[in-house]
Amino acid sequence: MTFRHFLGRVAATAALIPCLALAAGKAPADAPAWPRPLPADADPSKPVLVLIIDDIGQNLDYGKQALALPGPMTFAFLPQTPHAVELAKAARAQGSGLLLHAPMANQHHYPLGPGGLTLKQNREELQQTLEQDLADLPPVDGVNNHMGSALTEDRERMNWVMEILKPRKLYFLDSRTTAATVATASAFQHQVPWLQRDVFLDDDKSLKAIAGQLERAATLAKRHGYAIAIGHPYPETLKVLGERLPELRKEGFRQMSTTQLLSWLDSATGNTGQPSESAPALPEPVEPQAPGSQVKRRPPAVLLCMSPHRQHWQQRSRGYRPQCP
């Protein structure tokens, strides 16, 4: 390598550093603090676990299994999915929390499916889409983001979202799929009630990994008084939760829905400042496989083993999810 080539590589690396820093991102200065302060009557011997199951509505059997988990639970429904209305009505009847799981633009350009909120939409288009998503479901308590690593970094568009939520007295739960999310800052600015995710349970779908993430949520709940964990209606996730939640209750943990947690936290004050590092941003989780789907095509052999994100794209756009051996 000549000295000139060496200098060229050094210059190229130096030019890349600001891009890497930008990609890492960080929360805005006006982001409210997380965890939020505990009420004065909080009992440290009874930490609170808040569990949310995303992506409900695609598959009826998995949805029913999720609704049968020990509660209180919260369920997030994808708009315009075949079983969302039926399962949302059943969840409401049993007293569970209900969220619209709003598909939002992501940095990986994964297809959003129907009802998606995109960066290309103007204010009227985005708000009309969100209003239609809400109208397609029975009344919900709030909204959380499905994917959304791009949209939740866009302050203007998150402001448009909050303009819809505020008059409806809905809250926003930030799934934190990017470290540079402005969602809670926008909610705080618009006086929209808000929460944020602490743990993703099943980014790794192995039983051991899911159990470990649930224990991580329990540890955070002991440390902070409560923790919010998000999972999906995977068979593995349902198995771990079905077995472990009764044990955690015997160990002194309480469960709350997101609505119950908000009501409990609202009696405390001091919700200002910077967010904590307890909830690092993660890539958008892979969508659950939907057995019994009408699409029966077998994927080509070349697709049988690929990254989780590539699998996600294949499922959302082509109706199947390749499985690695």
GIVEN-V477364 format. One record per pair of residues at least 4 apart in sequence whose ideal C-beta (glycine too) atoms are under 7 Angstrom apart, sorted by the first residue. I is the first residue (numbers start at 1). J is the second residue. D is the distance in whole Angstrom. If there is no record, write none. Layout:
i:I j:J d:D
i:I j:J d:D
//
This chain:
i:1 j:5 d:5
i:1 j:6 d:6
i:3 j:7 d:6
i:4 j:8 d:6
i:5 j:9 d:7
i:6 j:10 d:7
i:7 j:11 d:6
i:8 j:12 d:6
i:9 j:13 d:6
i:10 j:14 d:6
i:11 j:15 d:6
i:12 j:16 d:7
i:16 j:20 d:6
i:17 j:21 d:6
i:18 j:22 d:6
i:19 j:23 d:6
i:20 j:24 d:7
i:24 j:179 d:7
i:25 j:178 d:6
i:25 j:179 d:5
i:25 j:180 d:3
i:26 j:179 d:6
i:26 j:180 d:6
i:27 j:31 d:4
i:27 j:179 d:7
i:27 j:180 d:7
i:27 j:181 d:7
i:27 j:274 d:7
i:27 j:275 d:5
i:28 j:182 d:5
i:28 j:185 d:5
i:30 j:185 d:5
i:31 j:184 d:6
i:31 j:185 d:4
i:31 j:274 d:6
i:31 j:275 d:5
i:32 j:184 d:6
i:32 j:185 d:7
i:32 j:188 d:4
i:32 j:271 d:5
i:32 j:272 d:6
i:33 j:271 d:6
i:33 j:272 d:6
i:33 j:273 d:4
i:33 j:274 d:6
i:33 j:275 d:6
i:34 j:196 d:5
i:34 j:275 d:4
i:34 j:276 d:5
i:34 j:279 d:7
i:35 j:224 d:4
i:35 j:276 d:6
i:35 j:278 d:7
i:36 j:265 d:5
i:36 j:268 d:7
i:36 j:271 d:5
i:37 j:268 d:4
i:37 j:269 d:7
i:37 j:270 d:5
i:37 j:271 d:7
i:38 j:42 d:4
i:38 j:225 d:4
i:38 j:268 d:6
i:39 j:264 d:6
i:39 j:265 d:7
i:39 j:267 d:4
i:39 j:268 d:5
i:42 j:225 d:5
i:44 j:225 d:7
i:45 j:252 d:6
i:46 j:252 d:6
i:46 j:254 d:5
i:47 j:221 d:4
i:47 j:222 d:5
i:47 j:225 d:6
i:47 j:226 d:6
i:47 j:253 d:6
i:48 j:221 d:6
i:48 j:225 d:7
i:48 j:226 d:4
i:48 j:254 d:5
i:48 j:256 d:5
i:48 j:261 d:7
i:49 j:217 d:6
i:49 j:218 d:7
i:49 j:221 d:5
i:49 j:227 d:6
i:49 j:229 d:7
i:49 j:248 d:7
i:49 j:253 d:5
i:49 j:255 d:5
i:50 j:74 d:7
i:50 j:226 d:6
i:50 j:228 d:5
i:50 j:256 d:5
i:50 j:258 d:6
i:50 j:261 d:5
i:51 j:73 d:5
i:51 j:74 d:7
i:51 j:229 d:5
i:51 j:231 d:7
i:51 j:241 d:7
i:51 j:255 d:7
i:52 j:74 d:5
i:52 j:76 d:6
i:52 j:228 d:7
i:52 j:230 d:5
i:52 j:258 d:7
i:53 j:66 d:5
i:53 j:73 d:7
i:53 j:75 d:5
i:53 j:76 d:7
i:53 j:231 d:6
i:53 j:232 d:7
i:53 j:233 d:6
i:54 j:76 d:5
i:54 j:101 d:5
i:54 j:146 d:7
i:54 j:230 d:6
i:54 j:232 d:5
i:55 j:78 d:6
i:55 j:101 d:6
i:55 j:232 d:5
i:55 j:233 d:6
i:55 j:287 d:6
i:55 j:288 d:6
i:56 j:63 d:5
i:56 j:66 d:6
i:56 j:75 d:5
i:56 j:76 d:6
i:56 j:77 d:5
i:56 j:84 d:7
i:56 j:87 d:6
i:56 j:233 d:6
i:57 j:63 d:7
i:57 j:77 d:5
i:57 j:78 d:5
i:57 j:81 d:3
i:57 j:83 d:5
i:57 j:84 d:3
i:57 j:87 d:6
i:58 j:78 d:7
i:58 j:81 d:5
i:58 j:290 d:5
i:59 j:63 d:6
i:59 j:233 d:7
i:59 j:290 d:4
i:59 j:291 d:7
i:59 j:292 d:7
i:60 j:64 d:6
i:60 j:83 d:4
i:61 j:65 d:7
i:61 j:292 d:7
i:62 j:66 d:6
i:62 j:233 d:4
i:62 j:288 d:7
i:63 j:67 d:6
i:63 j:83 d:6
i:63 j:87 d:4
i:63 j:233 d:6
i:64 j:68 d:6
i:65 j:233 d:7
i:65 j:238 d:5
i:66 j:75 d:7
i:66 j:233 d:5
i:66 j:238 d:6
i:67 j:75 d:7
i:67 j:87 d:7
i:67 j:90 d:6
i:67 j:91 d:6
i:67 j:94 d:7
i:69 j:73 d:6
i:69 j:238 d:7
i:69 j:241 d:5
i:69 j:242 d:6
i:69 j:245 d:7
i:70 j:245 d:4
i:70 j:246 d:6
i:71 j:96 d:6
i:71 j:255 d:6
i:72 j:95 d:7
i:72 j:96 d:6
i:72 j:97 d:7
i:72 j:255 d:5
i:72 j:256 d:6
i:72 j:257 d:4
i:72 j:260 d:6
i:73 j:96 d:5
i:73 j:257 d:7
i:74 j:96 d:6
i:74 j:97 d:3
i:74 j:99 d:6
i:74 j:257 d:5
i:74 j:258 d:5
i:75 j:91 d:5
i:75 j:96 d:6
i:75 j:98 d:6
i:76 j:99 d:4
i:76 j:101 d:4
i:76 j:144 d:5
i:77 j:84 d:4
i:77 j:87 d:7
i:77 j:88 d:5
i:77 j:98 d:7
i:77 j:99 d:7
i:77 j:100 d:6
i:77 j:101 d:6
i:77 j:137 d:6
i:78 j:84 d:6
i:78 j:101 d:5
i:78 j:146 d:6
i:79 j:84 d:7
i:79 j:100 d:7
i:79 j:114 d:6
i:79 j:115 d:4
i:79 j:133 d:4
i:79 j:136 d:5
i:79 j:137 d:7
i:80 j:114 d:4
i:80 j:115 d:5
i:80 j:136 d:6
i:83 j:87 d:5
i:84 j:88 d:6
i:84 j:137 d:6
i:85 j:89 d:6
i:85 j:137 d:7
i:85 j:138 d:7
i:86 j:90 d:7
i:87 j:91 d:6
i:88 j:92 d:6
i:88 j:98 d:6
i:88 j:137 d:5
i:88 j:138 d:5
i:89 j:93 d:6
i:89 j:138 d:6
i:90 j:94 d:7
i:91 j:96 d:4
i:91 j:98 d:6
i:92 j:98 d:6
i:92 j:138 d:6
i:96 j:257 d:6
i:97 j:141 d:5
i:97 j:257 d:3
i:97 j:258 d:5
i:97 j:259 d:5
i:98 j:140 d:4
i:98 j:141 d:5
i:99 j:140 d:6
i:99 j:141 d:7
i:99 j:142 d:5
i:99 j:143 d:6
i:99 j:144 d:5
i:99 j:173 d:7
i:100 j:133 d:6
i:100 j:134 d:6
i:100 j:137 d:6
i:100 j:140 d:5
i:100 j:143 d:5
i:101 j:144 d:6
i:101 j:146 d:5
i:102 j:117 d:6
i:102 j:130 d:7
i:102 j:133 d:6
i:102 j:143 d:5
i:102 j:145 d:6
i:102 j:146 d:6
i:103 j:112 d:4
i:103 j:113 d:6
i:103 j:115 d:6
i:103 j:116 d:4
i:103 j:117 d:7
i:103 j:146 d:5
i:103 j:147 d:7
i:104 j:117 d:5
i:104 j:145 d:5
i:104 j:146 d:6
i:104 j:147 d:6
i:104 j:148 d:3
i:104 j:151 d:4
i:104 j:152 d:7
i:105 j:117 d:7
i:105 j:118 d:5
i:105 j:119 d:5
i:105 j:148 d:7
i:105 j:150 d:4
i:105 j:151 d:4
i:106 j:110 d:5
i:106 j:147 d:4
i:106 j:148 d:6
i:106 j:149 d:5
i:106 j:150 d:5
i:106 j:284 d:5
i:107 j:149 d:5
i:107 j:150 d:5
i:108 j:284 d:7
i:108 j:309 d:6
i:110 j:147 d:6
i:110 j:284 d:7
i:110 j:312 d:6
i:110 j:313 d:5
i:110 j:316 d:6
i:111 j:313 d:7
i:111 j:316 d:5
i:111 j:317 d:5
i:112 j:116 d:3
i:113 j:316 d:6
i:115 j:129 d:6
i:115 j:132 d:7
i:115 j:133 d:4
i:117 j:121 d:7
i:117 j:126 d:5
i:117 j:129 d:6
i:117 j:130 d:6
i:117 j:151 d:6
i:119 j:150 d:6
i:119 j:151 d:6
i:119 j:154 d:6
i:119 j:157 d:7
i:121 j:125 d:4
i:121 j:126 d:4
i:121 j:129 d:7
i:122 j:126 d:7
i:123 j:127 d:6
i:123 j:160 d:5
i:124 j:128 d:6
i:125 j:129 d:6
i:126 j:130 d:6
i:126 j:157 d:6
i:126 j:160 d:5
i:127 j:131 d:6
i:127 j:160 d:6
i:127 j:163 d:7
i:127 j:164 d:5
i:128 j:132 d:6
i:129 j:133 d:6
i:130 j:134 d:7
i:130 j:161 d:6
i:130 j:164 d:5
i:131 j:135 d:6
i:131 j:164 d:6
i:132 j:136 d:6
i:134 j:140 d:7
i:140 j:170 d:7
i:141 j:170 d:7
i:141 j:171 d:7
i:141 j:258 d:7
i:141 j:259 d:5
i:142 j:170 d:5
i:142 j:171 d:4
i:142 j:172 d:6
i:142 j:173 d:6
i:142 j:258 d:7
i:143 j:165 d:6
i:143 j:170 d:6
i:143 j:172 d:6
i:144 j:173 d:4
i:144 j:175 d:5
i:145 j:152 d:6
i:145 j:174 d:7
i:145 j:175 d:5
i:145 j:177 d:7
i:147 j:177 d:6
i:147 j:284 d:4
i:148 j:152 d:5
i:148 j:175 d:7
i:148 j:177 d:6
i:149 j:177 d:4
i:149 j:178 d:4
i:149 j:284 d:6
i:150 j:154 d:7
i:151 j:157 d:6
i:152 j:158 d:6
i:152 j:174 d:7
i:152 j:177 d:7
i:152 j:178 d:6
i:152 j:181 d:4
i:152 j:182 d:7
i:152 j:183 d:5
i:153 j:178 d:6
i:153 j:180 d:5
i:153 j:181 d:6
i:153 j:182 d:6
i:154 j:158 d:6
i:155 j:159 d:6
i:155 j:182 d:5
i:155 j:186 d:6
i:156 j:160 d:7
i:157 j:161 d:7
i:158 j:162 d:7
i:158 j:182 d:6
i:158 j:183 d:5
i:158 j:186 d:4
i:159 j:163 d:6
i:159 j:186 d:5
i:159 j:190 d:7
i:161 j:165 d:6
i:162 j:166 d:6
i:162 j:186 d:5
i:162 j:187 d:6
i:162 j:190 d:4
i:162 j:192 d:5
i:163 j:190 d:7
i:164 j:168 d:7
i:165 j:170 d:4
i:165 j:172 d:6
i:165 j:192 d:5
i:166 j:190 d:5
i:166 j:191 d:7
i:166 j:192 d:5
i:171 j:192 d:6
i:171 j:193 d:4
i:171 j:194 d:6
i:171 j:195 d:7
i:171 j:262 d:6
i:172 j:183 d:6
i:172 j:187 d:5
i:172 j:192 d:6
i:172 j:194 d:5
i:173 j:195 d:5
i:173 j:196 d:7
i:173 j:258 d:6
i:174 j:181 d:6
i:174 j:183 d:4
i:174 j:184 d:5
i:174 j:194 d:7
i:174 j:196 d:4
i:174 j:197 d:7
i:175 j:197 d:5
i:175 j:230 d:6
i:176 j:181 d:6
i:176 j:196 d:6
i:176 j:197 d:5
i:176 j:279 d:5
i:176 j:281 d:5
i:177 j:281 d:6
i:177 j:282 d:7
i:177 j:283 d:7
i:177 j:284 d:5
i:178 j:281 d:5
i:179 j:280 d:7
i:179 j:281 d:4
i:182 j:186 d:6
i:183 j:187 d:6
i:184 j:188 d:6
i:184 j:194 d:5
i:184 j:196 d:6
i:185 j:189 d:6
i:186 j:190 d:6
i:187 j:192 d:4
i:187 j:194 d:4
i:188 j:194 d:6
i:193 j:262 d:5
i:195 j:228 d:6
i:195 j:258 d:6
i:195 j:261 d:7
i:195 j:262 d:7
i:196 j:279 d:6
i:197 j:228 d:5
i:197 j:230 d:5
i:197 j:279 d:6
i:198 j:217 d:6
i:198 j:220 d:5
i:198 j:227 d:5
i:198 j:228 d:5
i:198 j:229 d:6
i:198 j:278 d:6
i:198 j:279 d:5
i:199 j:213 d:6
i:199 j:216 d:6
i:199 j:217 d:4
i:199 j:220 d:7
i:199 j:227 d:7
i:199 j:229 d:4
i:200 j:213 d:7
i:200 j:230 d:6
i:200 j:282 d:5
i:200 j:285 d:6
i:201 j:210 d:5
i:201 j:213 d:5
i:201 j:214 d:6
i:201 j:229 d:5
i:201 j:230 d:7
i:201 j:231 d:4
i:201 j:237 d:6
i:202 j:210 d:5
i:202 j:231 d:5
i:202 j:232 d:6
i:202 j:234 d:6
i:202 j:236 d:7
i:202 j:237 d:5
i:202 j:285 d:7
i:203 j:282 d:6
i:203 j:285 d:5
i:204 j:209 d:4
i:205 j:234 d:6
i:205 j:236 d:5
i:206 j:210 d:7
i:206 j:236 d:7
i:207 j:211 d:6
i:207 j:236 d:5
i:207 j:239 d:7
i:207 j:240 d:6
i:208 j:212 d:6
i:209 j:213 d:6
i:210 j:214 d:6
i:210 j:236 d:6
i:210 j:237 d:6
i:210 j:240 d:5
i:211 j:215 d:7
i:211 j:240 d:5
i:211 j:244 d:7
i:212 j:216 d:6
i:213 j:217 d:7
i:214 j:218 d:7
i:214 j:229 d:7
i:214 j:240 d:6
i:214 j:244 d:6
i:215 j:219 d:6
i:216 j:220 d:7
i:217 j:221 d:6
i:217 j:227 d:5
i:217 j:229 d:4
i:218 j:222 d:7
i:218 j:248 d:6
i:218 j:253 d:7
i:219 j:223 d:6
i:220 j:224 d:6
i:220 j:227 d:4
i:220 j:278 d:6
i:221 j:226 d:5
i:221 j:227 d:4
i:221 j:253 d:7
i:226 j:261 d:6
i:231 j:237 d:4
i:231 j:241 d:7
i:232 j:237 d:6
i:232 j:285 d:6
i:232 j:288 d:5
i:233 j:237 d:7
i:233 j:238 d:6
i:233 j:288 d:5
i:234 j:238 d:7
i:234 j:288 d:5
i:235 j:239 d:6
i:236 j:240 d:7
i:237 j:241 d:6
i:238 j:242 d:6
i:239 j:243 d:6
i:240 j:244 d:6
i:241 j:245 d:5
i:244 j:248 d:6
i:245 j:249 d:7
i:246 j:250 d:7
i:247 j:251 d:6
i:248 j:253 d:4
i:249 j:253 d:6
i:256 j:260 d:4
i:256 j:261 d:5
i:256 j:264 d:7
i:258 j:262 d:6
i:259 j:263 d:7
i:260 j:264 d:6
i:261 j:265 d:6
i:262 j:266 d:6
i:283 j:309 d:7
i:286 j:308 d:5
i:286 j:311 d:6
i:286 j:312 d:5
i:287 j:312 d:5
i:287 j:315 d:6
i:287 j:316 d:6
i:289 j:321 d:5
i:293 j:319 d:7
i:295 j:319 d:3
i:295 j:320 d:6
i:297 j:319 d:7
i:297 j:320 d:6
i:299 j:303 d:4
i:299 j:304 d:6
i:299 j:314 d:7
i:299 j:320 d:5
i:299 j:322 d:5
i:303 j:314 d:6
i:303 j:322 d:4
i:304 j:322 d:5
i:304 j:323 d:7
i:304 j:324 d:7
i:305 j:324 d:4
i:305 j:325 d:7
i:306 j:310 d:4
i:306 j:311 d:6
i:306 j:322 d:6
i:307 j:311 d:7
i:308 j:312 d:6
i:309 j:313 d:7
i:310 j:314 d:7
i:311 j:315 d:6
i:311 j:321 d:5
i:311 j:322 d:5
i:312 j:316 d:6
i:313 j:317 d:6
i:314 j:318 d:5
i:314 j:320 d:6
i:314 j:321 d:6
i:314 j:322 d:6
i:315 j:320 d:6
i:315 j:321 d:4
//
